[in-house]
Amino acid sequence: MSTSRYRVYRRGRYAAPRGVALPVVLVIASMMLVTSAAWFEASLLEARNARLMADHLQAFHAADGALSLCTRALVNGSMFAPSAPVQPGEPAGWRHKGTFEAQAVVPVVTWPGSARSPQCLVEAWRIDSRPAARAFVVTARGFGVDDDTQSWLQAQIVFEGTRVERHWRRVVARPF
């Protein structure tokens, strides 16, 4: 009789002890479960990020559309242009919630997919270095699916004689 821990079969083959296959299968199954759970979490994160990006783009396009409509109306004279301010420097009424909400106009009644219609505010601006010029700051706010997702854009319009200058900029942070 052999003192080895393996059993010898008739044809000279050796067999491993029984019960090793189950732990190996359980380890492999648990690794597959952990991997699939990680992939599932990653796909959920990507779906949330895609939804947030789409919401942000919705707000951006709403603000861009409102800004385009308001600047076009200001340039062609169909929008009322406010009178020039007495204080020097760029106007800051768009930074105050009460001023913006009270004076903003809605260029379109609804914007598809947005919680609210986009708004724009036109403020007169006096440029000290160019006293003959009439300048305006047009600020537009667009909304995403909810009110918390907002995008703010601005354009500076300067009329000097027959020439019209347009300067576009994006407001990075919400002012209020």
Helices and strands as residue ranges (DSSP letters): E 7-8, E 14-15, H 21-76, G 93-95, H 97-103, E 119-125, E 134-143, E 150-160, E 163-171
